[in-house]
Amino acid sequence: MLPRIGLTGSVFWSRIGTRRTFLNEAYVGAVREAGGLGLVITPAHIGEHLRELYGLLDGLVLTGGEDVEPARYGETVAHPTVESVAERDVMEFRLLEWALGDRLPVLAICRGIQVLNVALGGTLYQDLPSEHPGGLLHDQAKADPPVPRIRSSHRVTVLAGSCLAGIVGDGELAVNSMHHQGLRRLAPSLVPVAHATDGLIEGVEAADPTGAFLVGVQWHPEELALDADPASQRLFAALVTAAAKRPS
């Protein structure tokens, strides 16, 4: 049986008045190419249905998307750029709680690394341009000209000896960038293992190296994997391998 990897999705109201659940297809493809079976989980799965679906999983990917509600890290909304979906927060924080408790392998991507940090006691920059001035442009869609999602736009430095370095290599790594928020105060049970040139934390993992696979990245490896980026492909392969090793 293929390792079953949960992929968190979101919801929105369409222009014709229907509510739709969605997930960018790149996540499904990246997991598929790594040898896993992606199972999409959305806020439409609630209560016992969410728990039953979680029970099928061998691993979990917290995907990119909207902003975490600032109330979850003790703040009010400070910028008009903040857009949250409360139902998605509820779903993902619950899934993550279960996953960490069960030592389920977890890969947290973009919004996902922010969910992970907040869930474990950290905080976020609500708006990087105003709260982290002088830094890089972290949304490559706003570059002139815009940089496609499957292309890298800046580099991060990966800490030698880290779990992440063991997967993607240490030293400099070219990544893409599509976010306006970032990690501010790091949760105490996480360690920073990748930084952008402006000092922003771009990669984390568990402080306890004996625990289950737990890696968070601020970039979008699922998009880079579409362009056959080896480091991104290895990241998904590492998750699927860890999921395959879990006792059935």
CORHU-V397083 format. One record per backbone hydrogen bond with DSSP energy under -0.5 kcal/mol. CO is the residue of the C=O (numbers start at 1). NH is the residue of the N-H. If there is no record, write none. Layout:
BEGIN
CO|NH / CO|NH
END
This chain:
BEGIN
3|5 / 3|37 / 4|6 / 4|58 / 4|59 / 5|39 / 6|61 / 7|41 / 10|22 / 12|14 / 12|20 / 14|17 / 18|14 / 18|20 / 20|12 / 22|10 / 24|27 / 24|28 / 25|29 / 26|30 / 27|31 / 28|32 / 29|33 / 30|34 / 31|36 / 32|35 / 35|3 / 36|38 / 37|5 / 38|40 / 39|7 / 41|9 / 42|45 / 44|46 / 46|49 / 46|50 / 47|51 / 48|52 / 49|53 / 50|54 / 51|55 / 53|56 / 54|57 / 58|105 / 59|6 / 60|62 / 60|107 / 61|8 / 61|63 / 62|109 / 67|85 / 69|72 / 70|73 / 70|75 / 71|74 / 79|82 / 83|67 / 85|88 / 85|89 / 86|90 / 87|91 / 88|92 / 89|93 / 90|94 / 91|95 / 92|96 / 93|97 / 94|98 / 95|99 / 96|100 / 97|101 / 98|102 / 99|103 / 99|104 / 100|103 / 105|60 / 106|215 / 107|62 / 107|109 / 108|217 / 109|112 / 110|113 / 110|114 / 111|115 / 112|116 / 113|117 / 114|118 / 115|119 / 116|120 / 117|122 / 118|121 / 123|184 / 124|126 / 125|182 / 127|130 / 127|131 / 128|132 / 132|135 / 136|138 / 138|140 / 138|179 / 139|142 / 140|143 / 140|147 / 143|145 / 148|151 / 154|175 / 155|197 / 156|158 / 156|173 / 157|195 / 158|171 / 159|162 / 162|166 / 163|167 / 164|167 / 164|168 / 165|169 / 171|158 / 173|156 / 175|153 / 175|154 / 177|140 / 180|128 / 182|125 / 184|186 / 185|123 / 187|190 / 189|207 / 191|205 / 193|159 / 194|202 / 194|203 / 195|157 / 196|199 / 200|196 / 201|183 / 202|218 / 203|193 / 203|194 / 204|216 / 205|191 / 207|209 / 208|211 / 213|106 / 214|206 / 215|108 / 216|204 / 217|110 / 219|110 / 219|221 / 220|223 / 220|224 / 221|225 / 222|226 / 223|226 / 223|227 / 224|227 / 224|229 / 225|228 / 228|230 / 229|233 / 230|234 / 231|235 / 232|236 / 233|237 / 234|238 / 235|239 / 236|240 / 237|241 / 238|242 / 239|243 / 240|244 / 241|245 / 243|246
END
